[in-house]
Amino acid sequence: MEDDLIQELTEMLIETCRVTDPVLTELSPDAPLIGPDSPFGLDSLDAVEVVVAVQRKYNVRIENQESSRQVLQSLRTLADYIRSHRG
């Protein structure tokens, strides 16, 4: 189910990037993941950690900086990418 993957990714982000500020329970899957508007407060260094964590957990590569910028726009874009690239 779609919400399961988004919930899983939310938990992975909080753990991987050591998010200490409480994240809203009613988090929009379309909220920005990285940058000043991110509910997670993630920056470009966190983005690298997310890419590595996705590769480890889901065995999905996010190739270059340009595609990672697209993929990491929101939880929804990340979940869609993982779904479409899983073996």
HELIX and SHEET records of a PDB file:
HELIX    1   1 GLU A    2  THR A   16  1                                  15    
HELIX    2   2 SER A   44  TYR A   58  1                                  15    
HELIX    3   3 GLN A   65  VAL A   71  1                                   7    
HELIX    4   4 LEU A   75  HIS A   85  1                                  11    
END                                                                             
